[in-house]
Amino acid sequence: MAFLRGLSLRGEGDGTWDTVLRGSARRMAGVLHTYAPLTEEAWAEPLRAELGWLSSTLGREPQYATRLDRLLEALRRLSAAGTSEVPPGPGGGPAAGAPAAGGGPLALGAARAAALLERQLTLARTRAHSAALQALGSSRFHALADAVAVLASDVPLSRAAAGPAGAVLEPLAAQAHQRLADAAGALPLNRASLPYNAEAVQASLGTELTTDLQDAPWHQVRILLRLSRYAAEVPGAGPAGEPARIADAGRLLQQHHEAAESASAVAAAARTPRIAPATAYALGVLHADQRHEVEAARFAFSRLWQSGSPAQAATAASAQPASSAQAAQPVPAAAPARAGAAPGARTP
């Protein structure tokens, strides 16, 4: 069992043990959720809750590390792009009045924005690391490890589990696949079929509640896709669809999740009191960049998902397309500054 293998790797000092433990805990919790009618509820529900607790506790530290690397790389990319746009003057040098190399409006605040993000996310990562170490040394974790160790030989099954594997597993797996199909069908896939959705980007620059309402259905589909994949991995449950297409869809939804969470981290940093206007501007541009990544992931998922569903593809084909001018409508130049500006800060 992968969970027990992760425990043994931890004892050997292998750096992959946390990934193995986290992944196996998440997978077991997902399987218990899908096939809950086949097990005794009094036994399965507490175990599933404990597995979810372990998975989330171990997952926070790598999430913060990945988020910081992503945002710092995006800041470097945006700063380099902003510097390259400085207009040349006579003789090939910078034009009169243009900022010096590396001194563009974005580059001026990028260094401070990077330092602010690094300070906040490193602190969050340190706290997550301490929480993970505390959890792994707790009696709660050891009790969970003991419960998992006896799973292979002692699983309390309900009466519904009596019968051939295919007869009892396939209907429950089909329900998981149908929940995924229903949730994905409820997404605004036709609106996401535009490569640049200015309306959605502008809405994300508004209140935090607006962004959460936009992202939550997509995050839910990501979870349901994972549950559908886990359900199909159980022998006798039947396939969930084309494995390559499901894997690509999961990868795109993971990119969507990372970009959305990164944008939220930038928005939280921009709410720091008394930050400089240049820092607020850099954070605003970075926030808009991450929201564009969100829209890119939605666009790619929309094309992939509709291409595999004839009904959805027909709906998309019959939908009234947006005009090219509306599809290419740019976000106002002041929008990134509003997203990143702290209360009372001036925008350049």
N, C-alpha and C positions, 0 to 999 in steps of 0.2 A: 504494500500500500504506500502511495506517495507520501502521505502524512508521516508515517513511521520512518520512511527513508529520509525525510527532512529532519526529523529528530536525530537520526544517526549522523547525518551530515553536520548538524550543529555541534555534536560532540567532537567531531573531527576537525572543527574549525573551518569547514568549507564555506566560502562566501555566498554560495547559492542556496543555503538552507532556508533563508527567510522567504525567498521566492517560491521554493517548493512547498513550504508550509502554508504560505498565504494562498497559493493557487489550489492546493488540495483542499484546504478548508472551505474556500469559496465553492469549489466544485461539489463537495459533499453536501454543503448547505443547499445548493441549487437542486441537487437530485432529491434530497429530502423534501424540499418544497414541492417539486413536481409530483413525486410519487407518495405524497403524504397519506392518501387513503389506504395505501398498502401496509402502513406501519401503525403501531399503537401511538395515538396522539400524545399521551402522557409521557412517552419516552422520546418521540421524535422532535416535538416542539422545543423542549429545553435544549436538546443537543443542537438543533439548527440555530437557535439563538446564540449559543456559545460559539459555534463555528463562525457565525457572522461577526461576533465580537472580536474573535482572534484575527479574522481576515482584515477587518477595518483597522484594528490597532496596528498590525504589522504593515499595513499599506500606506499609512500616512507619511512616514519618513521618505520612502522612495518617491512618493507623489510630490512632496515639497522640493526634493532635489531635482527631479525632472522639470518641474515648473520653473525653478530658478534658472536652470540651464537654458530652457526654451526662451525665457524672457530676455536674458542677457544676450543670447545669440540674435534675437529679433532686434534688440536695441543696436547692436553692432551693425547689423544689416541696414537698418533704417538710417543710422548715422552716416554710413558709407554712401548710401544712395543720396542723402541730402547734400553731402559735401561735393559729390560729383556733379550736382546740378548748379554749382556756382558759375555764373556766366563768365567767359574769358574776356579780357580786355585787349587793347592794342598790344601787339607783340607777344600774345599768348599768356600774359599774366592775368591776374584777377581784375575784373572791371572796377572802376572807381566807385567807392562806396560799398563794394561787395565785401562780405566777411572774409577774414583770412582762412587759409586751409584748416579744416577741422574746427572752424569757429562759426558755422552756420547756426541758425536759430535752434535746430534740433540738437546739433552736437553740443551746444552750450549747456543744455540741460540733461543730456543723455548720461553723462558721467555721474551727476548727482542722482538722477533717477535710478541708475543701476546700483549705486551705493545704498539708496533707500530700500529698493527691492531686495537686495542681498541681505541687508540687516534684518528686515522683517521676515523673509522666508527662511533665513538661517536660524533665527530664533524659533520659528515654528518647527523647523526640522529638528532642532535640538530637543525641544519639548516632546516631539513625537518619538524621538529616539529613547528618551528617558522613560516615556510611557510604555514603549515596547519592551524595554529591559525589565521594567517593573512587572509587566504582565507575564513575561516568560518565567519570572521567578516566583510567581504567585501560586497559591494552592488551587486557584481557579483553573489555571492552565494545566497543572498536573492532573487535576480531576478530569479535564477534557481529554488529555492524552490517554488516560486510562480508559475512558469511555470509547475512544476511537480504536484502541488496541483490541477490544473484544468485538468489534463490528463484524469481522470476518467470520466469526463462529457463533455469534449470539445477536441476532437482529429480531426484535419482537415484531412479528408480522401480524396483521389483522386478518379477519376472515376473507376480506376482499382479495387477499393475495393468493388464495387457493385456486389453482388452475394453471394451465399452460402459461409460460412467460409471455408469449406473444399476445394471448388473449387479455391479460391483465395490464401489460405495459403499453401496448400500442394505443389504446384509447386515451390514456393519461398523457402520453407523449403528443398525441394529436391535439389535445386541448392546449398544451404549451405552444405548439406551432400555430394554432388558430389565434391564441391571444396575441402572439407576435404579429400575425397578419392583420388583425383588427387594429392594433395600435399603430402599425406602420401605415395602414390605410387611412387613419385619422389625421396623419401628419399633413401639413400644407405642402405636399410634394409638387403641385403645379406651380405654386409661388416660388418654391425653392429651385425650380427648374431654370431659373435665370442665373447666369454665371455671376452677375453682380446685382444684388438685391438692395438698392439704395433705401427703399422703404424700411426693410428690416434692420439695416445698419443704423439708420437714424433713430428708429424706435429703441434700439439697444443703448443709444446715448442718452436716453431719458432716465426715468427713475429706475432704481434697482429692481423694483417689483416687476416692471415691464420686461426686463431681461430674464428674470426668473421664470415668468410665465411663458416666454418664448422658448427657453431651453428645456424646461421640465419634461415636455412630451418626448423630446428627442432623447433625453437621458433615460426615460422610461423604456423606450424602444431598445436602447442599448442593453438594458438589464434583461428585457424579455428575449432578446436575441441570444444572449448568453445562456439563459435558462433553456431555451429551445435547443441550443447546441449541446448543452450538458445532458438534456433528456435523450437526445439521439445517440449519445455515446454509450448508453446502457445497452448491453447485448439483448436483442430481442425486441427493442423498442421501435425499430424501423428508422429509416433515414429522415432527416429534417429538410431535405432539398439538395440542391447542388452544393457540395462541400466548398468548392472554390468560391462560389458566389456568396455563401454565408460567411466565409472567412474574410472576403473583401468588404462585405457590409459591416462586419464587426470592426475591422480596422478603420473604416471611415468614421464610424460612430465613436470609436475611441479617440480619433483625431479631433472630432467635434467636441467631445467632453474635455479634452486637454486644453483646447483653445478657449472654450467657454470658462473653464476654471481659471485659466491664466488671465483672461480679461477681468474676471472678478477680483483677482489678486491685485491687478493694476489699479482698478477702481478703488480698492481698499487703501492702497498706498497713496492715491491722489487725495484721499480724505484726511491725510496727515495735516495737522494745523501748521500754519505759517511756513509752508514750503515756498520756495522762490518761484516767480512766474515762469522762468525758463524750465524749471523742473516739472511744473504742472503741465507745460506745453508738451514736453517730451513724453510724459506719462499719458497725455491725451492722444498723441499720435500712436503710441504703443497700444493703447486700448483699442483704438480704431483698427489697427493692424490685426489684432487678435480676433476682433469681431469679423473682419474680412475672412480670416481663416475659418471661422465658424460657418460663414456663408459658403465658402468653397467646399467644405466637407458636406454641407447639406446638398449643395448642387450635385456633387459626385454621387452621394447616396441616392438622390432622387433619380438620376439617370440609371444607376445600377439596379435599383429596386423596381422601377417601372419597366425596365427592359425584360425583367423576368416574370412580370405579371401582365398577361394580356389584357385583363380588365382595366388595370391601372393605366397601361399604355394607351388603351383606347380613350380613357377619360382624359389623359393628358393631351392626346392629339386633338380631341374635340373642344378643349378649353380655349377660351379666347386669349390669344397670345398678347403679351404687353408690347407696346410699340417700342421700336429700337431706341427712340429718344428717351423713353421712360426707363428702359433697361439700363441705359448708359448714364442715367442722371447721377451726377457726382454728389457726394456728401459735401455740404457747405464747408468752406475752409475753416470756419470758426468752430465746427462741430467737435473735432478732436480736442481743441483747447477746452471746450466746455466739459468734455468727458473727464479730462485729467485735472482740471483746475480745482484747487482746494477752495473752500469757502473764503471769499474775500480776496483771493489772489487775482492779479491782473494777468491778462493774456497778451502776448506780444502782438 
